[in-house]
């Protein structure tokens, strides 16, 4: 990171939210961005070549790892163009749509009875056993470790034993063996959504016999939108560099020198499926499971993501650098596409179409009063904004390479 900052003009950040199968939406956006980078720099260009920090939570953490983990040629294991198909191929096996799960989404008295039966039947386990996801990540990533990623990555999880966030970063992994877990363990941990997938335990060891234990669940518990986590990581690294080198003269809060792309996985703000009148009658069962949804998990996840966007938007808007922060998010999801786990072929294809339509939507920013995204006049579509970002990213990289 030191050499990149010293030779460059901009600090470049990519952030990808959590959201289960809705990871198809940012994957579609990344596919478009990488294609634009390749138009400028050639077919070998990959997203990981252009960002100082790439952050991802839960499904966003999986995508982050896919585009930064090295293959046998020390290039990204996955091109962005491959990720959507990866979701289509594997989501139905990660989230198998069994008869009991489909029954949960029926209506009337039978629906209530199925909820009660399912709830008490699931007391001893999550909705999905997670075996396929664990097998898949272990098979793809093997013994690759966090310090091997091709870009500096930031992936949050949450330690339920210590009741505190755990932020996995490439820089920390290179500095300490105890902070250098296998990438497979990082992926399984950040995606271990409570009630959906099992918590994950693993250990790291160092050459001196030291051991660190991790008891982790989904990173969305800590930061479903990891943009602010990435910016905080950069702030910490710049502080370290300043202490080592007098010539490092970078203000991490100078948004004129930051280029931040934040990709959401969609939100059902217009669905309005919950209300105070309805929730006032809920007990513990309904907060955990209501009409096929998991209200308490949904609320925490969306609140976390929106608060981060609120803070980052405020920072960039207050310093008149709004064009340096691009948040691409669809907050109009309704029905099955708003779920994190309805992995039917029909719903997965609908998510692909949602991502494609989002590219054609006008650039939007959160209204700091209403919390909803509103189109911005004069900035074109998200495709236009991504094409502009691609040009800036290529210019920055070429500057650092001395070209």
C-alpha positions as CSV (number, residue, x, y, z in Angstrom):
1,X,0.0,0.0,0.0
2,X,2.9,2.4,0.8
3,X,4.3,2.4,-2.8
4,X,0.9,2.8,-4.3
5,X,-0.1,5.8,-2.2
6,X,3.3,7.4,-2.6
7,X,3.2,7.3,-6.4
8,X,-0.5,7.9,-6.9
9,X,-2.9,10.7,-6.8
10,X,-6.0,8.9,-5.6
11,X,-6.9,6.2,-3.0
12,X,-9.1,3.7,-4.7
13,X,-11.7,1.7,-2.7
14,X,-14.2,-1.0,-3.8
15,X,-16.9,-2.1,-1.3
16,X,-19.5,-4.9,-1.7
17,X,-22.4,-5.4,0.7
18,X,-23.8,-8.6,2.2
19,X,-27.0,-10.1,1.0
20,X,-27.0,-13.8,0.2
21,X,-28.1,-14.7,-3.3
22,X,-28.6,-11.0,-4.0
23,X,-24.8,-10.9,-4.5
24,X,-25.8,-11.5,-8.1
25,X,-26.6,-7.7,-8.3
26,X,-23.1,-6.4,-7.5
27,X,-21.6,-9.2,-9.5
28,X,-23.5,-7.9,-12.6
29,X,-22.2,-4.4,-11.9
30,X,-18.6,-5.7,-11.5
31,X,-18.9,-7.6,-14.8
32,X,-19.7,-4.3,-16.6
33,X,-16.9,-2.4,-14.8
34,X,-14.3,-5.0,-15.7
35,X,-15.4,-5.0,-19.3
36,X,-14.8,-1.2,-19.4
37,X,-11.4,-1.6,-17.8
38,X,-10.6,-4.2,-20.5
39,X,-11.7,-1.8,-23.3
40,X,-9.0,0.6,-22.1
41,X,-6.2,-1.6,-20.8
42,X,-6.7,-4.9,-22.6
43,X,-8.3,-8.3,-22.0
44,X,-6.0,-9.2,-19.1
45,X,-7.3,-6.3,-16.9
46,X,-9.0,-7.5,-13.7
47,X,-10.8,-5.5,-11.1
48,X,-8.2,-6.4,-8.4
49,X,-5.5,-4.5,-10.4
50,X,-7.2,-1.2,-9.8
51,X,-8.1,-0.8,-6.1
52,X,-6.0,-0.1,-3.1
53,X,-8.6,-1.8,-0.9
54,X,-11.4,-4.2,-1.7
55,X,-13.9,-4.8,1.1
56,X,-16.7,-7.3,1.3
57,X,-19.2,-8.6,3.8
58,X,-20.9,-12.0,3.7
59,X,-21.7,-12.6,0.1
60,X,-19.7,-9.5,-0.7
61,X,-16.8,-11.2,1.1
62,X,-17.1,-14.2,-1.1
63,X,-17.0,-12.0,-4.2
64,X,-14.0,-10.1,-2.8
65,X,-12.1,-13.3,-2.3
66,X,-13.0,-14.6,-5.8
67,X,-11.6,-11.6,-7.5
68,X,-8.4,-11.3,-5.4
69,X,-7.4,-14.9,-4.6
70,X,-4.5,-16.0,-6.8
71,X,-4.7,-18.8,-9.2
72,X,-1.7,-20.9,-10.2
73,X,-0.4,-18.1,-12.5
74,X,-0.7,-15.6,-9.6
75,X,-3.6,-13.8,-11.3
76,X,-7.2,-13.5,-9.9
77,X,-8.9,-16.9,-9.6
78,X,-12.1,-15.5,-11.1
79,X,-12.8,-12.8,-13.7
80,X,-15.8,-10.6,-12.9
81,X,-17.5,-12.0,-15.9
82,X,-17.6,-15.5,-14.3
83,X,-19.2,-14.6,-11.0
84,X,-22.8,-14.3,-12.0
85,X,-22.6,-17.8,-13.5
86,X,-21.0,-19.0,-10.3
87,X,-24.0,-17.8,-8.3
88,X,-26.4,-19.5,-10.8
89,X,-24.5,-22.7,-10.6
90,X,-24.0,-23.0,-6.8
91,X,-26.8,-21.0,-5.0
92,X,-29.4,-23.8,-5.4
93,X,-27.0,-26.2,-3.6
94,X,-26.0,-23.7,-0.9
95,X,-29.7,-22.8,-0.3
96,X,-31.6,-25.9,-1.3
97,X,-35.3,-25.2,-1.6
98,X,-36.8,-28.1,0.3
99,X,-40.5,-28.7,0.7
100,X,-40.5,-27.5,4.3
101,X,-38.9,-24.1,3.3
102,X,-41.4,-23.6,0.5
103,X,-44.2,-24.4,2.9
104,X,-43.0,-21.6,5.2
105,X,-44.0,-19.2,2.5
106,X,-47.6,-20.3,2.2
107,X,-50.5,-18.4,3.7
108,X,-53.2,-18.6,6.3
109,X,-53.5,-21.1,9.2
110,X,-51.3,-23.7,7.5
111,X,-48.6,-21.0,7.2
112,X,-48.8,-20.2,10.9
113,X,-48.7,-23.9,11.9
114,X,-45.7,-24.5,9.5
115,X,-43.9,-21.6,11.1
116,X,-44.4,-23.0,14.6
117,X,-43.4,-26.5,13.5
118,X,-40.4,-25.2,11.6
119,X,-39.3,-22.9,14.5
120,X,-39.3,-25.6,17.2
121,X,-37.9,-28.2,14.8
122,X,-35.0,-25.8,14.0
123,X,-34.1,-24.9,17.6
124,X,-31.1,-27.2,17.4
125,X,-29.8,-26.0,14.0
126,X,-29.9,-23.3,11.3
127,X,-32.1,-23.3,8.2
128,X,-29.2,-24.7,6.1
129,X,-26.4,-27.0,7.2
130,X,-23.7,-25.1,5.3
131,X,-22.0,-28.3,4.2
132,X,-22.0,-27.5,0.5
133,X,-20.7,-24.0,1.0
134,X,-17.9,-25.3,3.2
135,X,-17.0,-28.0,0.8
136,X,-17.0,-25.6,-2.2
137,X,-14.9,-22.9,-0.6
138,X,-12.4,-25.5,0.7
139,X,-12.1,-27.1,-2.7
140,X,-11.7,-23.8,-4.6
141,X,-9.3,-22.1,-2.1
142,X,-7.5,-25.0,-0.6
143,X,-4.7,-23.8,1.8
144,X,-4.4,-20.3,0.3
145,X,-4.1,-17.8,3.1
146,X,-5.2,-14.2,3.6
147,X,-1.7,-12.8,3.1
148,X,-1.7,-14.1,-0.5
149,X,-4.5,-12.0,-2.0
150,X,-3.6,-9.9,-5.0
151,X,-5.1,-6.7,-3.5
152,X,-5.5,-5.5,0.0
153,X,-8.8,-6.9,1.2
154,X,-11.0,-6.1,4.2
155,X,-13.6,-8.7,5.3
156,X,-15.5,-8.3,8.6
157,X,-17.0,-11.1,10.7
158,X,-18.2,-11.1,14.3
159,X,-16.9,-13.2,17.2
160,X,-19.8,-14.3,19.3
161,X,-17.6,-15.5,22.1
162,X,-15.9,-12.2,22.6
163,X,-18.9,-10.1,21.4
164,X,-16.7,-8.0,19.1
165,X,-16.1,-7.5,15.4
166,X,-13.2,-9.3,13.7
167,X,-11.8,-7.5,10.7
168,X,-9.7,-9.7,8.4
169,X,-7.2,-7.7,6.3
170,X,-4.4,-8.6,4.0
171,X,-2.1,-6.1,5.7
172,X,-2.7,-7.5,9.1
173,X,-2.2,-11.1,7.8
174,X,1.2,-10.1,6.4
175,X,2.2,-8.6,9.7
176,X,1.1,-11.5,12.0
177,X,0.8,-15.3,11.5
178,X,-2.1,-15.3,14.0
179,X,-4.0,-12.9,11.8
180,X,-3.3,-14.9,8.6
181,X,-6.1,-17.6,8.4
182,X,-7.0,-19.6,5.4
183,X,-9.2,-17.7,2.9
184,X,-11.7,-20.6,3.1
185,X,-12.1,-20.0,6.8
186,X,-12.6,-16.2,6.2
187,X,-15.3,-16.9,3.6
188,X,-17.2,-19.4,5.7
189,X,-17.1,-17.1,8.7
190,X,-18.2,-13.9,7.0
191,X,-21.2,-15.7,5.4
192,X,-22.4,-17.5,8.5
193,X,-25.6,-15.6,8.8
194,X,-27.5,-16.4,12.1
195,X,-30.5,-18.6,11.6
196,X,-29.4,-19.4,8.0
197,X,-26.0,-21.0,8.3
198,X,-23.9,-22.4,11.2
199,X,-21.3,-20.4,13.1
200,X,-17.7,-21.2,12.2
201,X,-14.9,-22.1,14.6
202,X,-11.2,-22.2,13.6
203,X,-7.8,-21.5,14.9
204,X,-4.6,-19.9,13.7
205,X,-1.1,-20.7,14.9
206,X,2.3,-19.1,14.7
207,X,5.9,-20.4,14.7
208,X,6.2,-19.7,18.4
209,X,3.4,-22.0,19.4
210,X,0.8,-19.2,19.8
211,X,-2.8,-20.0,19.1
212,X,-5.7,-17.7,18.4
213,X,-9.3,-19.1,18.4
214,X,-12.2,-17.7,16.4
215,X,-15.9,-18.2,17.0
216,X,-17.5,-16.4,14.1
217,X,-20.7,-15.5,12.5
218,X,-21.7,-13.3,9.5
219,X,-19.9,-10.0,9.0
220,X,-23.3,-8.4,8.5
221,X,-23.7,-8.4,12.2
222,X,-20.9,-5.9,12.4
223,X,-20.9,-4.1,9.0
224,X,-23.3,-5.2,6.3
225,X,-22.0,-2.3,4.2
226,X,-18.2,-2.4,4.7
227,X,-17.4,0.9,3.0
228,X,-16.7,2.7,6.3
229,X,-14.6,-0.3,7.5
230,X,-12.5,0.1,4.4
231,X,-12.0,3.8,4.9
232,X,-11.1,3.2,8.6
233,X,-8.6,0.6,7.5
234,X,-7.0,3.1,5.1
235,X,-6.8,5.7,7.8
236,X,-5.0,3.3,10.1
237,X,-2.5,2.3,7.4
238,X,-1.7,5.9,6.5
239,X,-1.1,6.6,10.2
240,X,1.4,3.7,10.3
241,X,3.1,4.9,7.2
242,X,3.4,8.4,8.4
243,X,5.2,7.2,11.6
244,X,7.7,5.3,9.4
245,X,8.2,7.8,6.6
246,X,8.2,11.6,6.7
247,X,7.4,11.9,3.0
248,X,4.0,10.3,3.3
249,X,1.7,13.3,3.1
250,X,-1.8,12.0,2.7
251,X,-4.9,13.2,4.5
252,X,-7.3,10.1,4.6
253,X,-10.2,12.5,5.1
254,X,-9.3,14.5,2.0
255,X,-12.1,13.2,-0.3
256,X,-10.6,14.9,-3.3
257,X,-8.0,12.1,-3.2
258,X,-10.5,9.3,-2.7
259,X,-12.3,7.3,-5.3
260,X,-14.9,5.0,-3.7
261,X,-17.2,2.6,-5.4
262,X,-19.8,1.0,-3.1
263,X,-22.0,-1.8,-4.4
264,X,-25.3,-2.7,-2.6
265,X,-27.2,-5.9,-3.0
266,X,-30.6,-4.3,-3.0
267,X,-33.2,-3.4,-0.3
268,X,-37.0,-3.6,-0.1
269,X,-37.7,-0.1,1.1
270,X,-40.9,0.1,-1.0
271,X,-42.1,-3.3,0.2
272,X,-43.2,-1.9,3.6
273,X,-43.9,-5.4,4.8
274,X,-43.4,-4.5,8.5
275,X,-45.2,-1.9,10.5
276,X,-45.3,-0.7,14.2
277,X,-48.9,-1.9,14.5
278,X,-47.9,-5.4,13.3
279,X,-44.6,-5.6,15.3
280,X,-46.3,-4.4,18.5
281,X,-48.0,-7.8,18.7
282,X,-44.9,-9.8,18.0
283,X,-43.1,-12.1,20.4
284,X,-39.7,-13.8,20.0
285,X,-41.0,-16.2,17.3
286,X,-42.3,-13.5,15.0
287,X,-39.1,-11.3,15.4
288,X,-37.1,-14.4,14.2
289,X,-39.5,-15.6,11.6
290,X,-42.5,-13.9,10.1
291,X,-44.2,-14.7,6.7
292,X,-41.0,-16.4,5.5
293,X,-38.8,-13.4,6.5
294,X,-36.4,-13.0,9.4
295,X,-37.3,-9.5,10.6
296,X,-34.7,-9.0,13.3
297,X,-31.9,-10.1,10.9
298,X,-33.3,-8.0,8.0
299,X,-33.6,-4.9,10.1
300,X,-30.1,-5.1,11.5
301,X,-28.6,-5.7,8.1
302,X,-30.4,-2.9,6.3
303,X,-29.9,-0.5,9.2
304,X,-26.1,-1.2,9.2
305,X,-25.8,-0.7,5.5
306,X,-27.9,2.5,5.4
307,X,-26.1,4.1,8.4
308,X,-22.7,3.6,6.6
309,X,-24.0,5.1,3.4
310,X,-25.5,8.0,5.4
311,X,-22.1,8.7,7.0
312,X,-20.0,8.3,3.8
313,X,-22.5,10.4,1.8
314,X,-22.5,13.1,4.4
315,X,-18.7,13.2,4.3
316,X,-18.4,13.5,0.5
317,X,-21.4,15.9,0.1
318,X,-20.1,18.2,2.8
319,X,-16.7,18.5,1.0
320,X,-18.3,18.9,-2.4
321,X,-16.7,15.8,-3.8
322,X,-19.9,13.8,-4.4
323,X,-18.7,12.5,-7.8
324,X,-15.8,10.7,-6.0
325,X,-18.3,8.4,-4.2
326,X,-20.5,6.2,-6.2
327,X,-23.0,4.1,-4.4
328,X,-25.0,1.8,-6.7
329,X,-28.0,0.4,-5.0
330,X,-31.6,-0.6,-5.8
331,X,-33.8,0.1,-2.8
332,X,-37.0,-0.9,-4.6
333,X,-36.9,-4.7,-4.4
334,X,-40.1,-6.5,-3.6
335,X,-41.2,-10.1,-3.2
336,X,-38.8,-13.0,-3.7
337,X,-35.9,-10.9,-5.2
338,X,-35.6,-9.2,-1.8
339,X,-34.8,-12.5,-0.1
340,X,-31.3,-13.7,0.7
341,X,-32.0,-17.4,0.1
342,X,-34.9,-18.1,-2.4
343,X,-32.5,-19.8,-4.8
344,X,-35.0,-21.0,-7.4
345,X,-33.9,-20.7,-11.0
346,X,-36.7,-18.2,-11.6
347,X,-35.7,-15.9,-8.8
348,X,-32.0,-16.1,-9.6
349,X,-32.7,-15.1,-13.2
350,X,-34.9,-12.2,-11.9
351,X,-31.9,-11.1,-9.8
352,X,-29.7,-11.1,-13.0
353,X,-32.3,-8.9,-14.7
354,X,-32.5,-6.7,-11.6
355,X,-28.7,-6.1,-11.8
356,X,-28.8,-5.4,-15.5
357,X,-31.7,-2.9,-15.1
358,X,-29.8,-1.2,-12.3
359,X,-27.0,-0.4,-14.7
360,X,-29.5,1.5,-16.9
361,X,-30.9,3.5,-13.9
362,X,-29.9,7.0,-13.3
363,X,-27.1,7.7,-10.8
364,X,-28.8,8.1,-7.4
365,X,-27.8,9.3,-4.0
366,X,-29.4,8.9,-0.7
367,X,-31.5,11.8,0.5
368,X,-30.2,12.5,3.9
369,X,-33.7,13.5,5.1
370,X,-35.8,10.6,3.7
371,X,-33.2,7.9,3.6
372,X,-34.3,6.9,0.1
373,X,-32.3,7.0,-3.1
374,X,-33.1,9.8,-5.6
375,X,-31.9,10.3,-9.1
376,X,-29.2,12.9,-9.6
377,X,-29.7,15.2,-12.6
378,X,-26.9,15.6,-15.1
379,X,-24.8,12.5,-14.1
380,X,-26.4,10.0,-16.5
381,X,-26.9,6.4,-15.8
382,X,-24.9,4.0,-13.5
383,X,-23.3,2.7,-16.7
384,X,-22.1,6.2,-17.5
385,X,-20.7,6.7,-14.0
386,X,-19.0,3.3,-14.1
387,X,-17.4,4.1,-17.5
388,X,-16.1,7.4,-15.9
389,X,-14.8,5.4,-12.9
390,X,-13.1,3.0,-15.2
391,X,-11.2,5.8,-17.0
392,X,-10.1,7.3,-13.7
393,X,-9.0,3.9,-12.4
394,X,-7.0,3.3,-15.5
395,X,-5.4,6.7,-15.4
396,X,-4.4,6.2,-11.7
397,X,-2.9,2.7,-12.4
398,X,-1.0,3.9,-15.4
399,X,0.4,6.9,-13.4
400,X,1.7,4.5,-10.7
401,X,3.2,2.2,-13.4
402,X,4.9,5.2,-14.9
403,X,3.1,4.8,-18.2
